[in-house]
């Protein structure tokens, strides 16, 4: 097996593993909604 083909197969397998990991995260991890509060200084509002 030439080294280019071997390299492409390994890169393809790694890309498949990363893609599978992303699909697993999307499927099994549910984000927890929470309220966000950010204070804005009054000087910034008067521009």
C-alpha positions in Angstrom: 0.0 0.0 0.0 1.7 3.3 -1.0 2.3 5.8 1.7 0.0 8.4 0.2 -3.0 6.0 0.3 -2.1 4.9 3.8 -1.9 8.6 4.9 -5.3 9.4 3.3 -6.9 6.4 5.0 -5.6 7.4 8.4 -6.7 11.0 7.9 -10.1 9.8 6.8 -10.5 7.5 9.8 -9.5 10.4 12.2 -11.9 12.7 10.5 -14.6 10.0 10.9 -13.8 9.7 14.6 -14.0 13.4 15.1 -17.3 13.6 13.2 -18.7 10.7 15.2 -17.7 12.4 18.5 -19.4 15.6 17.5 -22.6 13.6 16.6 -22.4 11.9 20.0 -22.1 15.2 21.8 -25.1 16.7 20.0 -27.1 13.6 20.7 -26.3 12.9 24.4 -25.4 16.3 25.9 -28.3 18.6 26.8 -27.4 22.2 27.6 -28.8 23.8 30.7 -30.4 27.2 30.0 -29.6 29.9 32.5 -30.2 33.6 32.8 -27.4 36.0 31.8 -27.0 39.4 33.4 -24.3 41.9 32.3 -23.9 45.3 33.9 -23.3 48.2 31.6 -21.7 51.3 33.0 -23.9 54.5 32.7 -21.0 56.3 31.0 -21.2 53.9 28.1 -24.9 54.6 27.6 -24.5 58.3 27.2 -22.3 58.3 24.1 
